[in-house]
Amino acid sequence: MNDQAAEYLRRLIAEQPELARKAFYRRSEVHAGSEWLRITSLPRRPLDLDSVPDLTPLWAQPNGKMRLWPVQSLALLEAERSNGLFAAVPVGGGKTLLATLLPDAMKSKRAVILVPAQSKRKKAEKDWPALQEHWKLPLERIALVSYTQLERAPGDILERIEPDLVVADEAHYLKNKDAARTARFLRYFKNRPGTRLVAMSGTFTTASLHDYAHLIKLCLRNGSPLPADYMTLAEWAEAIDVSEDPRPAGALDRLCESRDHAHGTQNGVGVDHANNGARSRFGCRLVSTPGVIALPAGFKGVPLTLRRREITPPPKINAAIDRLRKTWVIGDPEAPPEASEEITDDIAFARFLRQLACGFYLRWDWPGGNRDHEWLEARSRWNSVVRHVLRYSRRPNLDSPMLVAGAAFRRELNQEQMAVWDEWAAVKDRRQPPTVAVWLDRYMVEHAAKWVKESSGRIVWYDSPTLGEEIAKEIGVTLPDRAVDIVMDGSPLVLSIRKFNMDVDGLQHSYTDCLYTTVPNAKEIEQSLGRIHRPGQTKPVTAEILMPIDECLDALRTTATKARYAEETKFGEQKLLHCTLEGIELEDM
């Protein structure tokens, strides 16, 4: 180290010790410890769908007319051989039938199938009679449970059922270990270590090994290709995850000896991650592990085009956005100053920026305009306590905000937390003010309504209920609240991307075009496009994104970066990276 570098390091340590610690810490590369040795010693097997035997005769009814897809036969074989399964099956990959057959293939005496929502559970139960005409289904040994039930049902629903096998459909619902549903799920497996797991999803991850490491460990136990101990996992994640400053790959470069791990681009998204080779080698080690299925490609039956939809905000919207950026004040620029409000945190700033781009903003409608500062401050402090307890408490009965409040009511929290509760309890029953939308311009509502009326087979995806309601009114349709309420006859649909990006099947038969009123994240765009670009679709599919402000470009770049991460780690080809782009140049962003 030369004198100049040494002086820089001394100054960094003195002035910014935390930054210096991270810089020093990251100098070390990933080492080849005991977990690396275990993982490199695991057997390998190729994923070759052409060589998979067709298992249809094992479960087909005598007069059944359906056949298993190769990926379904492969999954059934792998699950039986490995006594568990981690399956990154693309959207539309036949997970529903597979989940129903797995309990029989794995000789389960009592199985639970976890599904995203109550509506999905009811739909599966409704579809079973039709499937039984073609398949021998072990329905008497299956209980369907939604993730909502897992989180909100009194007590522990898994403990009541006592399954020896859990099949988690859309298992990314369990990626957040701090969530109540995941805490209950993990606690059941800890208490009953003999329980087996099958985890299936088309979008396991877009950013981190931590999204699924706990799931693949339960699926494959000592056969997991991810480190079992947290410190080694964190070390690997620092090298592989989406990061501006990745740890040097070190031993990860030796996970796979194949030379076929070169840098490249997808749809103009440059593969510029410092450890791209290691990321690709990790993906190769992952998908070649027995018990893991991660297919290299999704549905490519028909063309898919992603297009930027040109839309220009009117002057009033531009003025409000410019004011928010410069002063962090939200409100109508033409209204009196007392009608505006100062923003105090980054999350609120981003939320209001998205709202203004859509033509409105939401504010609390305080009676007489008088803000209840005592209620607001007590509420904020109590929410902080709840977040702390959920994150750090080891008590099994404190895994949801409602249970934390119950513990406070029984005076079971510590002295400091009880003091905050007492302040909140004194005011919490005051009526919370409603929110009201302040519309500055309805330009996006009118634009979306005009687009959807131009042709049949069109869907508007929204993320703001306020915007969705106004678009639906403009078109003259009703917003569906549940998947069973959606009429799929080609007439205009206005759907919540948060509610329905995974909870609707059959759209591909009547719909070919969709419009996003905001830039979706990587999971949302993959799942929502998979509603119409999937097996059964016969016409070209076009998706358009409204991008009225510059921040939309940053959001799309983030989406593309996370999609690239999922693809590089071998979680299937992402539609965003392989569709035809029009008006979007990702490499220039």
ZITA-V105682 format. One record per pair of residues at least 4 apart in sequence whose C-alpha atoms are under 6 Angstrom apart, sorted by the first residue. I is the first residue (numbers start at 1). GAP is how many residues later the second one is. D is the distance in Angstrom with one decimal. If there is no record, write none. Layout:
i=I gap=GAP d=D
i=I gap=GAP d=D
This chain:
i=12 gap=4 d=5.3
i=12 gap=8 d=5.8
i=13 gap=4 d=4.5
i=13 gap=7 d=5.4
i=21 gap=4 d=5.9
i=26 gap=221 d=5.4
i=29 gap=219 d=4.5
i=29 gap=220 d=5.8
i=29 gap=221 d=4.9
i=30 gap=219 d=5.5
i=30 gap=220 d=4.8
i=30 gap=221 d=5.6
i=31 gap=220 d=5.5
i=32 gap=4 d=5.3
i=32 gap=219 d=5.4
i=35 gap=192 d=5.7
i=39 gap=186 d=5.4
i=44 gap=244 d=5.1
i=44 gap=245 d=5.3
i=45 gap=243 d=5.1
i=46 gap=242 d=5.6
i=49 gap=21 d=5.9
i=55 gap=18 d=5.6
i=56 gap=4 d=5.7
i=56 gap=11 d=5.6
i=56 gap=12 d=5.4
i=59 gap=76 d=5.5
i=59 gap=77 d=5.1
i=60 gap=4 d=5.8
i=60 gap=74 d=5.8
i=60 gap=75 d=4.6
i=61 gap=73 d=5.1
i=61 gap=74 d=5.1
i=61 gap=75 d=6.0
i=64 gap=70 d=3.8
i=68 gap=4 d=6.0
i=75 gap=4 d=6.0
i=78 gap=4 d=5.9
i=78 gap=213 d=5.3
i=79 gap=4 d=5.4
i=79 gap=5 d=4.9
i=79 gap=6 d=4.9
i=80 gap=26 d=5.2
i=82 gap=209 d=5.4
i=84 gap=112 d=5.9
i=84 gap=113 d=5.4
i=84 gap=114 d=5.4
i=84 gap=135 d=4.9
i=84 gap=136 d=5.9
i=85 gap=113 d=4.6
i=85 gap=134 d=5.5
i=85 gap=206 d=4.9
i=86 gap=112 d=5.9
i=86 gap=113 d=5.0
i=86 gap=206 d=4.9
i=87 gap=113 d=4.8
i=87 gap=205 d=5.8
i=87 gap=206 d=4.6
i=88 gap=112 d=5.8
i=88 gap=113 d=5.2
i=88 gap=114 d=5.3
i=88 gap=205 d=5.9
i=88 gap=206 d=4.6
i=89 gap=4 d=5.7
i=89 gap=112 d=5.8
i=89 gap=113 d=5.0
i=90 gap=112 d=4.5
i=90 gap=208 d=5.6
i=91 gap=111 d=5.3
i=91 gap=439 d=5.5
i=92 gap=442 d=5.7
i=95 gap=4 d=5.9
i=102 gap=4 d=6.0
i=103 gap=4 d=6.0
i=103 gap=5 d=5.0
i=110 gap=31 d=4.9
i=110 gap=53 d=4.9
i=110 gap=54 d=5.8
i=111 gap=31 d=4.9
i=111 gap=52 d=4.9
i=111 gap=54 d=4.8
i=111 gap=55 d=5.7
i=112 gap=30 d=5.7
i=112 gap=31 d=4.8
i=112 gap=32 d=5.8
i=112 gap=54 d=4.9
i=113 gap=31 d=5.0
i=113 gap=53 d=5.9
i=113 gap=54 d=4.7
i=113 gap=55 d=5.9
i=114 gap=31 d=5.0
i=114 gap=32 d=5.4
i=114 gap=54 d=4.7
i=114 gap=55 d=5.7
i=115 gap=31 d=4.8
i=115 gap=54 d=5.4
i=116 gap=30 d=5.6
i=116 gap=31 d=5.6
i=117 gap=29 d=5.1
i=118 gap=28 d=5.6
i=131 gap=4 d=6.0
i=148 gap=4 d=5.9
i=149 gap=4 d=5.0
i=150 gap=31 d=5.5
i=151 gap=29 d=5.6
i=151 gap=30 d=4.2
i=158 gap=4 d=5.7
i=164 gap=31 d=4.6
i=165 gap=30 d=5.6
i=165 gap=31 d=4.7
i=165 gap=32 d=5.8
i=166 gap=31 d=5.0
i=167 gap=30 d=6.0
i=167 gap=31 d=4.7
i=168 gap=31 d=4.8
i=169 gap=31 d=5.1
i=170 gap=30 d=5.7
i=170 gap=31 d=4.4
i=171 gap=28 d=5.5
i=171 gap=29 d=5.6
i=171 gap=30 d=5.5
i=172 gap=32 d=5.1
i=174 gap=8 d=5.2
i=175 gap=36 d=4.8
i=175 gap=37 d=5.9
i=177 gap=5 d=5.4
i=178 gap=213 d=5.9
i=180 gap=219 d=4.8
i=180 gap=220 d=5.3
i=189 gap=4 d=5.3
i=197 gap=22 d=4.8
i=198 gap=21 d=6.0
i=203 gap=320 d=6.0
i=205 gap=6 d=5.9
i=206 gap=356 d=4.7
i=206 gap=357 d=6.0
i=206 gap=360 d=5.2
i=207 gap=34 d=5.8
i=207 gap=35 d=5.4
i=207 gap=355 d=5.7
i=208 gap=33 d=4.9
i=209 gap=4 d=5.9
i=209 gap=28 d=5.8
i=217 gap=4 d=4.9
i=217 gap=7 d=5.4
i=220 gap=4 d=5.1
i=225 gap=61 d=5.9
i=227 gap=6 d=5.1
i=237 gap=4 d=5.2
i=238 gap=8 d=5.6
i=238 gap=9 d=5.4
i=239 gap=7 d=4.8
i=239 gap=8 d=4.5
i=239 gap=10 d=5.6
i=240 gap=39 d=5.4
i=252 gap=26 d=5.5
i=253 gap=25 d=4.9
i=255 gap=26 d=5.9
i=256 gap=25 d=5.3
i=261 gap=16 d=5.5
i=261 gap=19 d=5.9
i=263 gap=8 d=5.9
i=264 gap=7 d=5.4
i=265 gap=4 d=5.5
i=265 gap=5 d=4.5
i=265 gap=6 d=5.3
i=266 gap=311 d=5.4
i=267 gap=310 d=5.1
i=268 gap=318 d=5.6
i=268 gap=319 d=4.9
i=269 gap=317 d=5.8
i=269 gap=318 d=5.4
i=279 gap=290 d=6.0
i=280 gap=288 d=5.4
i=280 gap=289 d=5.7
i=283 gap=286 d=4.1
i=283 gap=287 d=4.9
i=287 gap=5 d=5.8
i=287 gap=7 d=5.7
i=294 gap=277 d=5.5
i=295 gap=277 d=5.5
i=296 gap=276 d=4.6
i=297 gap=275 d=5.2
i=297 gap=276 d=4.9
i=299 gap=235 d=5.6
i=302 gap=238 d=5.5
i=303 gap=237 d=5.0
i=304 gap=237 d=4.9
i=304 gap=238 d=5.8
i=304 gap=275 d=5.2
i=305 gap=237 d=4.8
i=305 gap=274 d=5.4
i=305 gap=275 d=4.6
i=305 gap=276 d=6.0
i=306 gap=236 d=6.0
i=306 gap=237 d=4.9
i=306 gap=238 d=5.8
i=306 gap=275 d=5.0
i=307 gap=237 d=4.7
i=307 gap=274 d=5.8
i=307 gap=275 d=4.6
i=307 gap=276 d=5.9
i=308 gap=236 d=5.6
i=308 gap=237 d=5.2
i=308 gap=275 d=5.2
i=309 gap=235 d=5.6
i=309 gap=236 d=5.4
i=309 gap=237 d=5.0
i=311 gap=237 d=5.6
i=312 gap=236 d=5.7
i=313 gap=4 d=5.9
i=320 gap=13 d=5.8
i=323 gap=4 d=5.8
i=324 gap=4 d=4.4
i=324 gap=5 d=4.9
i=324 gap=6 d=5.7
i=328 gap=14 d=5.8
i=328 gap=15 d=5.3
i=329 gap=12 d=5.5
i=329 gap=13 d=4.4
i=329 gap=14 d=5.8
i=330 gap=10 d=5.6
i=330 gap=11 d=5.4
i=331 gap=9 d=4.5
i=355 gap=5 d=5.5
i=355 gap=6 d=5.2
i=356 gap=4 d=5.0
i=356 gap=5 d=5.7
i=358 gap=86 d=5.8
i=359 gap=81 d=5.6
i=359 gap=82 d=4.9
i=359 gap=83 d=5.7
i=360 gap=78 d=5.4
i=360 gap=79 d=4.2
i=360 gap=80 d=5.5
i=361 gap=76 d=5.7
i=361 gap=77 d=5.4
i=362 gap=74 d=5.6
i=362 gap=75 d=4.6
i=363 gap=72 d=5.3
i=363 gap=73 d=5.6
i=364 gap=69 d=5.9
i=364 gap=70 d=5.7
i=364 gap=71 d=4.3
i=365 gap=68 d=5.8
i=365 gap=69 d=5.6
i=365 gap=70 d=5.5
i=366 gap=4 d=5.8
i=366 gap=5 d=6.0
i=366 gap=67 d=5.6
i=375 gap=4 d=5.9
i=375 gap=52 d=5.9
i=378 gap=46 d=5.0
i=382 gap=38 d=6.0
i=389 gap=4 d=5.1
i=390 gap=9 d=5.8
i=398 gap=5 d=5.4
i=398 gap=6 d=5.4
i=407 gap=5 d=5.2
i=408 gap=4 d=5.7
i=408 gap=5 d=5.7
i=413 gap=5 d=5.9
i=421 gap=4 d=5.8
i=424 gap=4 d=5.5
i=445 gap=26 d=5.1
i=449 gap=26 d=5.6
i=452 gap=6 d=5.8
i=456 gap=34 d=5.6
i=456 gap=35 d=5.8
i=457 gap=33 d=4.3
i=457 gap=53 d=5.8
i=457 gap=54 d=4.0
i=457 gap=55 d=5.7
i=458 gap=34 d=5.6
i=458 gap=53 d=5.9
i=458 gap=55 d=4.8
i=458 gap=56 d=5.5
i=459 gap=34 d=4.8
i=459 gap=35 d=5.9
i=459 gap=55 d=4.5
i=460 gap=34 d=4.7
i=460 gap=54 d=5.7
i=460 gap=55 d=4.8
i=461 gap=34 d=5.1
i=461 gap=35 d=5.8
i=461 gap=36 d=5.5
i=461 gap=54 d=6.0
i=461 gap=55 d=5.0
i=462 gap=6 d=5.8
i=462 gap=34 d=5.1
i=462 gap=35 d=5.7
i=462 gap=55 d=5.5
i=463 gap=33 d=5.7
i=463 gap=34 d=5.7
i=465 gap=4 d=6.0
i=472 gap=4 d=5.8
i=472 gap=5 d=5.1
i=480 gap=5 d=5.5
i=480 gap=6 d=6.0
i=483 gap=21 d=5.8
i=490 gap=20 d=4.9
i=490 gap=21 d=5.9
i=496 gap=4 d=5.9
i=497 gap=4 d=5.0
i=500 gap=4 d=5.9
i=501 gap=26 d=5.6
i=501 gap=27 d=4.5
i=502 gap=25 d=6.0
i=507 gap=4 d=5.8
i=507 gap=24 d=6.0
i=507 gap=25 d=5.5
i=508 gap=24 d=4.0
i=508 gap=29 d=5.1
i=509 gap=28 d=5.9
i=512 gap=29 d=4.8
i=513 gap=28 d=5.8
i=513 gap=29 d=4.9
i=513 gap=30 d=5.7
i=514 gap=29 d=4.8
i=515 gap=28 d=5.8
i=515 gap=29 d=4.8
i=515 gap=30 d=5.8
i=516 gap=29 d=4.7
i=517 gap=29 d=5.3
i=520 gap=4 d=5.6
i=520 gap=5 d=5.5
i=521 gap=38 d=5.2
i=522 gap=37 d=4.8
i=522 gap=41 d=5.5
i=524 gap=4 d=5.8
i=525 gap=4 d=5.8
i=529 gap=4 d=5.7
i=530 gap=4 d=5.6
i=547 gap=5 d=5.5
i=564 gap=4 d=6.0
i=566 gap=5 d=5.3
i=567 gap=4 d=5.3
i=567 gap=5 d=5.5
i=567 gap=6 d=5.5
i=575 gap=4 d=5.8
